[in-house]
Amino acid sequence: MILAEKSSAASVQGNEDRDQAVRRYDHLLLDKVLARDLRLDSDELEQVADLFREQKCDLDDEIARMQNSAVRLKLQQKLGLVERILERVEEARAML
C-alpha cells in the first residue's frame, strides 16, 4: 500500500514537472509573439495557436463568471485582442 502511494506521488510530481516545463515554454513563445518576433516554424505556430485557444477559453469562462461590469469590459477587450491574434496565427499556419 505504501509503495503504491509513493509511486502515485512520484507520478503526480512528474506530471507537475512536465506541466511546469510546458508553461515555461508557452511563456517563451508568448514573449516571442509579444516582441513581434514572429519567425516561428510550423510546430511553434501550432503551439502558439493552442496557447491562444486556451487563453480564449479561460477568458470566456472568466467573463461568464464576472459580476463587475467594468472588469468584464476589460476582459472582453482582452478577449477581442486574443481572438484577433488567434485569427492571424491561424492564417499564418494555413500559409505554410
ABEGO torsion letter per residue (X at the ends): XAAAAAAAAAAAAAAAAAAAAAAAAAAAAAAAAAAGBABBBAAAAAAAAAAAAAAAAAAAAAAAABABAAAAAAAAAAAAAAAAAAAAAAAAAAAX
